[in-house]
Amino acid sequence: MKQLSVKIIGTLFLVFFIVTLIPRTFFFLMGDTPPSEWLTSNHFFYGSIIIVGMALILFGMAMNHLVVKRVKELDNASKQVQEGHFDLHIPEHGKDEISSLVQSFNKMIDALKHNEYVNREFVKNFSHEMKTPLAIIRGYTELLHSQTEHTFEVKEYTQIIIEELDHLNQMASQMLILSQVDAQVFIKQEDQFVVSEQIRNHLLRTQFVWEEKGLVLQLELEDFKIQHNQELLSHVWRNLIDNAMKYATPHTPIEIELHQVNQTLRFCISNQGQIIHKADVPALFHSFANQLPSIHPKGHGIGLSIVKKIVDKVHGQIEVHTDELGKIEFVVTIPNVI
């Protein structure tokens, strides 16, 4: 027989033994009352209520201690793990089925914590190992490009190599981010930050890009603080803004809006650019989506894939609206930002 079942049966016997003391008191109180009148007496009525009530209370208290309280503790811990808190350890009491479940749960938390560390170390090491040779190749190529005695063709070719190295370096960074997002089962939401500051900072860093292209920024950013994952959400805004600048027609506006509605973050960005067929919209979020017929190959098609994966991980939604004039609008909503 299972140990938890033995505890429950033992509790039943204990409760039965305790409540049997009440009838003895009942018979004592009845005194000289004839047995034929016991069933109609007030003592019998109130005694029955007390017996049933005490039995239910004692059994309920025992079940709360043996099962309910421990299951609630597991449920609360699982919710914390879901939010990315791995520094947990549930105390193990006894040697029954729930204790075994708690032990397995603690082992799972330790494994998740270890996997998180391994993934973080892998991403950091791989990023370093890949970026180092790219930087060396770029350095020697720039040195060749700077030599004045080379022909025009050599300078042109070395310039192409430098541009392609930058492209490869950016693609490597995006692929590392993509793999990092895929590896995260649970998203930590412990950072407190202002989203509008993230957006403005990125716009300042890319000021040369949108000014050189003659783009007009139309901003409507609401300032509010949220508690979420700062690093992941920054990738969402940066990729969407970079895409808008990359594909926007020169000297056209880029509209960016940020609002908070009923504890839901709503980010909207639109630009005027190339016409994207509605049939191609669902495939925009696939890796290497720039191979679609209606999309010019200006990028490597990974940025929107990262955006989609992050938004899905945080249980948000992203919508795309296009028209026949080349306007495209991305709307991101993320719930429970407070």
C-alpha positions in Angstrom: 0.0 0.0 0.0 1.2 3.5 -0.8 2.6 5.5 2.1 0.3 8.5 1.6 -2.7 6.1 1.6 -1.4 4.6 4.9 -1.2 8.1 6.4 -4.8 8.9 5.3 -6.2 5.6 6.7 -4.3 6.1 9.9 -5.7 9.6 10.2 -9.2 8.2 9.8 -8.7 5.7 12.6 -7.3 8.5 14.8 -10.2 10.8 14.1 -12.6 7.9 14.8 -10.9 7.2 18.1 -11.1 10.8 19.2 -14.8 11.3 18.2 -15.8 8.1 20.0 -15.1 9.9 23.3 -18.0 12.2 22.6 -20.7 9.5 22.8 -19.4 8.5 26.2 -19.9 12.1 27.4 -23.4 12.0 25.8 -24.4 8.8 27.7 -23.1 10.4 30.9 -25.2 13.5 30.3 -28.3 11.5 29.6 -28.2 10.2 33.2 -31.4 8.5 34.1 -33.2 9.2 30.8 -34.8 5.9 29.6 -33.1 4.5 26.4 -36.4 4.9 24.5 -36.2 8.7 24.8 -32.5 9.0 23.8 -33.3 9.6 20.1 -35.7 12.4 20.8 -33.6 14.2 23.4 -31.8 17.5 22.7 -28.6 15.9 24.0 -28.7 13.3 21.3 -29.3 15.9 18.6 -26.6 18.3 19.6 -24.2 15.4 20.3 -24.6 14.1 16.8 -23.9 17.5 15.3 -20.8 17.8 17.5 -19.5 14.4 16.5 -20.0 15.0 12.8 -18.5 18.5 13.0 -15.5 17.5 15.0 -14.8 14.5 12.7 -14.9 16.8 9.6 -12.8 19.5 11.2 -10.1 17.0 12.4 -10.0 15.2 9.1 -9.9 18.5 7.2 -7.0 19.7 9.3 -5.1 16.4 8.8 -5.7 16.5 5.0 -4.5 20.1 4.9 -1.3 19.2 6.7 -0.7 16.0 4.8 -1.8 17.0 1.2 -3.3 20.4 0.6 -0.6 22.6 2.1 2.2 20.7 0.4 0.5 20.7 -3.0 0.0 24.5 -2.7 3.6 24.9 -1.9 4.5 23.0 -5.1 2.0 25.0 -7.1 3.5 28.3 -5.9 7.0 27.1 -6.6 6.1 26.0 -10.1 4.7 29.5 -10.8 7.9 31.1 -9.6 9.9 28.7 -11.9 7.6 29.7 -14.8 8.7 33.3 -14.2 12.3 32.3 -14.3 13.2 32.1 -10.6 15.5 29.1 -10.2 16.9 29.8 -6.8 14.3 27.7 -5.0 14.3 24.7 -2.8 11.2 23.1 -1.3 11.8 21.4 2.1 11.1 17.6 2.0 8.9 16.3 4.8 8.3 12.6 5.3 8.7 9.8 2.8 5.5 9.6 0.9 4.5 10.2 -2.7 4.3 14.0 -2.3 7.8 13.9 -0.8 9.0 12.0 -3.8 7.4 14.6 -6.0 9.0 17.4 -4.1 12.4 15.7 -4.5 11.9 15.4 -8.2 10.9 19.0 -8.4 14.0 20.1 -6.6 16.1 18.1 -9.0 14.4 19.7 -12.0 15.1 23.1 -10.6 18.8 22.3 -10.2 18.9 20.9 -13.7 17.2 24.1 -15.1 19.7 26.2 -13.2 22.6 24.2 -14.6 21.2 24.3 -18.2 20.8 28.1 -17.9 24.4 28.5 -16.8 25.6 26.2 -19.6 23.6 28.0 -22.3 24.9 31.3 -21.1 28.5 30.2 -21.1 28.1 28.6 -24.5 26.6 31.7 -26.1 29.3 33.9 -24.5 32.2 31.6 -25.6 30.8 31.0 -29.1 30.3 34.7 -29.6 33.9 35.4 -28.6 35.3 32.6 -30.7 33.4 33.7 -33.8 33.8 37.4 -33.5 37.6 37.2 -33.0 38.5 35.8 -36.4 36.0 38.1 -38.1 37.7 41.0 -36.5 41.1 39.8 -37.6 40.0 39.3 -41.2 38.4 42.8 -41.2 41.6 44.4 -39.8 43.8 42.9 -42.5 41.3 43.8 -45.2 41.2 47.4 -44.0 45.0 47.4 -44.1 45.0 46.2 -47.7 42.3 48.7 -48.6 44.3 51.6 -47.2 47.4 50.9 -49.3 47.5 53.6 -52.0 49.6 51.6 -54.5 46.7 49.1 -55.1 44.6 49.4 -58.2 41.0 50.6 -58.2 39.8 47.0 -58.6 41.7 45.9 -55.5 40.3 48.8 -53.4 36.8 48.0 -54.7 37.1 44.3 -53.9 38.5 44.9 -50.4 35.7 47.3 -49.7 33.2 44.6 -50.7 35.0 42.2 -48.3 34.7 44.7 -45.5 31.0 45.2 -46.1 30.3 41.5 -46.3 32.3 40.9 -43.1 30.1 43.4 -41.3 27.1 41.6 -42.7 28.4 38.3 -41.5 29.3 39.7 -38.1 25.7 41.1 -37.7 24.2 37.8 -38.9 26.3 35.9 -36.4 25.2 38.1 -33.6 21.5 37.7 -34.6 21.9 33.9 -34.9 23.4 33.8 -31.4 20.5 35.8 -30.0 18.1 33.5 -31.8 19.7 30.4 -30.4 19.7 32.0 -26.9 16.0 32.8 -27.1 15.2 29.3 -28.3 17.1 27.8 -25.4 15.2 29.8 -22.8 12.2 27.7 -21.6 11.3 30.2 -18.8 11.7 33.9 -19.2 12.9 35.9 -16.2 10.8 39.0 -15.6 12.7 40.7 -12.7 14.0 43.9 -14.4 12.2 47.2 -13.7 12.7 49.7 -16.5 11.1 52.4 -18.7 10.4 51.1 -22.2 10.3 54.6 -23.8 13.9 55.1 -22.6 15.0 51.9 -24.4 13.4 53.2 -27.6 14.8 56.7 -27.4 18.3 55.4 -26.7 18.3 53.2 -29.8 17.0 56.1 -31.9 19.9 58.2 -30.6 22.4 55.4 -31.5 20.9 55.2 -35.0 20.6 58.9 -35.6 23.2 58.9 -38.4 21.2 56.3 -40.3 17.8 58.0 -40.3 19.2 61.5 -40.8 21.3 60.4 -43.7 18.2 58.8 -45.3 16.1 61.8 -44.6 13.6 59.9 -42.5 11.2 61.8 -40.3 10.5 60.3 -36.9 7.0 60.9 -35.5 7.0 59.7 -31.9 4.2 59.2 -29.4 5.9 57.5 -26.5 4.2 57.2 -23.1 6.6 57.0 -20.2 5.8 54.2 -17.8 7.8 51.6 -15.8 7.3 47.9 -16.3 8.7 44.7 -14.6 9.9 42.4 -17.3 13.0 41.1 -19.1 14.9 44.2 -20.2 17.4 42.5 -22.5 14.9 40.5 -24.5 12.4 43.3 -25.0 15.2 45.6 -26.2 15.8 43.2 -29.1 12.1 43.5 -30.1 12.2 47.3 -30.3 15.7 47.4 -31.9 14.9 44.9 -34.7 11.6 46.5 -35.6 13.1 50.0 -35.6 16.1 48.9 -37.7 13.9 47.1 -40.2 11.7 50.2 -40.5 14.8 52.4 -41.2 16.3 49.8 -43.6 13.2 49.3 -45.8 11.6 52.8 -45.5 11.6 55.0 -48.6 13.9 58.0 -48.2 12.3 61.2 -46.9 9.2 59.5 -45.6 7.9 59.3 -42.0 8.4 56.5 -39.5 5.7 56.5 -36.9 6.4 55.0 -33.5 3.8 54.8 -30.7 4.0 53.3 -27.2 1.1 53.1 -24.8 0.0 51.1 -21.7 -3.6 50.0 -21.8 -5.0 47.9 -18.9 -1.6 46.5 -17.8 -0.9 45.7 -21.5 2.0 47.2 -23.4 1.2 48.3 -26.9 4.0 49.2 -29.3 3.2 50.3 -32.9 5.7 51.2 -35.7 4.9 51.9 -39.3 6.8 53.1 -42.4 6.4 53.7 -46.1 8.4 51.4 -48.2 8.3 48.5 -50.6 5.0 46.8 -51.3 4.7 43.4 -49.5 2.0 41.1 -50.7 -0.5 40.0 -48.1 0.3 36.4 -48.9 3.9 36.9 -47.8 3.1 38.5 -44.5 2.9 35.3 -42.4 6.4 34.3 -43.8 8.0 37.5 -42.7 8.8 36.0 -39.3 10.6 33.0 -40.8 14.4 33.0 -40.8 15.8 34.2 -44.1 12.4 35.6 -45.1 14.2 38.1 -47.4 14.2 35.3 -50.0 10.5 35.9 -50.6 9.6 37.3 -54.0 8.1 40.6 -52.7 11.0 41.4 -50.4 14.3 42.9 -51.6 17.3 41.1 -50.1 18.6 44.0 -47.9 19.1 41.9 -44.8 19.5 38.4 -43.7 15.9 37.9 -42.6 16.6 36.9 -39.0 15.6 40.1 -37.1 11.8 39.5 -37.4 12.2 35.9 -36.5 13.9 37.0 -33.3 11.0 39.4 -32.6 8.4 36.8 -33.2 10.1 34.2 -30.9 10.5 36.7 -28.1 7.0 38.0 -28.3 5.7 34.4 -28.2 7.9 33.5 -25.2 6.4 36.4 -23.2 2.9 35.4 -24.2 2.4 38.5 -26.4 1.1 39.0 -29.9 2.4 40.7 -33.0 0.3 41.8 -35.9 1.3 43.1 -39.4 -0.9 45.4 -41.5 0.0 46.3 -45.1 -1.7 48.3 -47.9 -1.3 48.6 -51.6 0.7 51.8 -51.3 3.7 50.2 -49.5 2.8 51.1 -45.9 3.6 48.4 -43.4 2.7 48.5 -39.7 3.8 46.2 -36.9 1.8 46.1 -33.7 3.2 44.4 -30.6 1.1 43.8 -27.5 2.6 42.3 -24.3 0.3 41.5 -21.3 1.0 41.7 -17.6 3.6 44.3 -17.7 3.1 45.4 -14.1 
